[in-house]
Amino acid sequence: MATATIERLAGELRGALGAEQVIDDRARLRTYECDGLAQYRVVPALVVLPHSARECALVVRACAAAGVPFVARGSGTGLSGGALPHPDGVLIVTSRLRAIREVAPADERAVVEPGVINLAVTRAAAPHGYYYAPDPSSQQICSIGGNVAENSGGAHCLKYGFTTHHVLGLELVTPDGDLVRLGGPAPDSPGYDLVGAFVGSEGTLGIATEVTVRLVRLPESVRTLLAAFPGTDAAGAATSAIIAAGVVPAAVEMMDALAIEAAEAAVHCDYPAGAGAVLIVELDGPAVEVEAQFAEVERLCRDNAAFEIRIAADDAERALFWKGRKSAFAAVGRISPDYIVQDGVIPRTALPEVLRRIGELAAERGIRVANVFHAGDGNLHPLVLFDDAVEGEAERAEELSGAILDLCVAYGGSITGEHGVGMDKAKYLPRMYTDDDLETMQLLRCAFDPRSLANPGKIFPTPRLCGEVPGRHRGAHPLQEAGLAEVF
Ligand SMILES: Cc1cc2nc3c(=O)[nH]c(=O)nc-3n(C[C@H](O)[C@H](O)[C@H](O)COP(=O)(O)OP(=O)(O)OC[C@H]3O[C@@H](n4cnc5c(N)ncnc54)[C@H](O)[C@@H]3O)c2cc1C
């Protein structure tokens, strides 16, 4: 992209929004060069911080008119390079769109701007007896707009569902710069589920400027236990046994021995000594139901070789159980200079087998893997440890990461559970989908964004498919040829 185009655009946006909202100073631009996946860095050509949906639309319209790509950024905690800037593009940062417009307990919903921090929604709803259920471990800092774009999950999504189950309506700026509304305050709008299509679209279909979310009633009772097992086989079997018994806990989280070691070093969570794996199981709901099911869960853990079970006596002890789990990603930095946070899904019942295979693959390559994950829904987070200073180790870690994803696919799972595809996993998408599948997805993307200006280079492998090449889909799609679909 010619520098002159960006300079013209910067001037136009400064005139419309004010100088303070437009950044083109190289040193300041570098603040935005990566998201949570810091091994990829690209300095954007321009950063703009709109204060309102109208300003956001104005920026996107200006980009569309100039043919300049744009990337949305919330808090920049994404772990797949989704908010990685485009070197010739504009990064549109939503951090100034932080108003909570409405909390309506009687309607069990809230209306928020996209830059609102996830936990702020719960804080606003709690005095009314409600909370926002999807709880990524990054909830103290990630934005609702980012959650929507990634269809984020969290420890309590086992019982309550992912972000997509909690978004009722959206206002968004299309890649042409139009402000439109999808869905609404009432559940289940007629017509195509465009809200569903937008949630999880990773910034490739436009920018969300307002989100109507569902609020959930705070439970009457919450009970949490920490169970220590000799290894991941037993902890995996206990997880399956709990669900098979018809109990749906709010959360079932697992950490293996290496993840426990890291958490102990970082936050001294004091988990049972000698544990090869721990499970944190949390039940919530009506007190009578929780009491009955809690006893059942305890029994199932013991039946599956748990050698110590601790029950949180109060909120402080519950917080300590969770502290180890929630700090585990960062804690791994204590035991390894570098690591890859992997994210894949497998059927829950395959947990023992797949964890064993991961251990074997890691041993074959001389690489350590720590596992800390949402066991209840089979969402693995293998942390692949390496030392970049050791020649060839980063490459071996990357190769092992890919092999783990192959394993997930082979067991009928997925290459990502909640962290998205972004730019990091675009290369892995063909391991799950055929060319026809990918091109069919591109038809949807091209319907929203025929010029591929919204977050290009993300999700889809480059450069073969239509979304990565400016202009409409090239050549007839198999569904078109069969007369089953039309490109418009
Ligand atoms: C320590 C840690 C723990 C984490 N734990 C979890 C977890 O438990 N579960 C989980 O799911 N994730 C987790 N994550 C990943 C991350 O926090 C989530 O993906 C989160 O939703 C990203 O939000 P963000 O505001 O930081 O988005 P960003 O990183 O800024 O952007 C993410 C994507 O969303 C797009 N985007 C941002 N705002 C908008 C918008 N308004 N409209 C359209 N597109 C937009 C961007 O273009 C990008 O593609 C974790 C990350 C860290 C660092």
The ligand as a Gaussian input file, in Angstrom:
#p B3LYP/6-31G(d) Opt

LIG

0 1
 C       -3.936000     -15.664000      30.143000
 C       -4.984000     -15.874000      29.100000
 C       -6.028000     -16.741000      29.362000
 C       -7.011000     -16.952000      28.394000
 N       -8.036000     -17.799000      28.693000
 C       -9.014000     -17.985000      27.776000
 C      -10.111000     -18.858000      28.078000
 O      -10.216000     -19.441000      29.149000
 N      -11.048000     -19.014000      27.120000
 C      -10.976000     -18.370000      25.913000
 O      -11.864000     -18.554000      25.086000
 N       -9.953000     -17.554000      25.621000
 C       -8.977000     -17.332000      26.510000
 N       -7.939000     -16.492000      26.210000
 C       -7.863000     -15.865000      24.878000
 C       -8.476000     -14.438000      24.774000
 O       -8.493000     -13.787000      26.032000
 C       -9.878000     -14.491000      24.166000
 O       -9.799000     -14.949000      22.833000
 C      -10.604000     -13.135000      24.183000
 O      -11.932000     -13.288000      23.751000
 C       -9.937000     -12.071000      23.326000
 O      -10.520000     -10.818000      23.639000
 P       -9.742000      -9.454000      23.329000
 O      -10.608000      -8.330000      23.691000
 O       -8.405000      -9.476000      23.950000
 O       -9.634000      -9.572000      21.737000
 P       -8.408000      -9.271000      20.782000
 O       -7.253000     -10.152000      21.098000
 O       -8.166000      -7.815000      20.727000
 O       -9.037000      -9.733000      19.385000
 C       -9.396000     -11.081000      19.169000
 C      -10.112000     -11.201000      17.821000
 O      -11.337000     -10.512000      17.892000
 C      -11.441000      -9.540000      16.854000
 N      -12.198000      -8.436000      17.449000
 C      -11.914000      -7.740000      18.576000
 N      -12.894000      -6.857000      18.832000
 C      -13.802000      -6.995000      17.844000
 C      -15.034000      -6.357000      17.543000
 N      -15.549000      -5.400000      18.316000
 N      -15.720000      -6.756000      16.443000
 C      -15.235000      -7.735000      15.636000
 N      -14.072000      -8.359000      15.859000
 C      -13.368000      -7.994000      16.960000
 C      -10.009000      -9.230000      16.474000
 O       -9.914000      -8.767000      15.139000
 C       -9.359000     -10.598000      16.645000
 O       -9.585000     -11.377000      15.508000
 C       -6.936000     -16.279000      27.149000
 C       -5.888000     -15.386000      26.903000
 C       -4.919000     -15.194000      27.857000
 C       -3.806000     -14.222000      27.553000

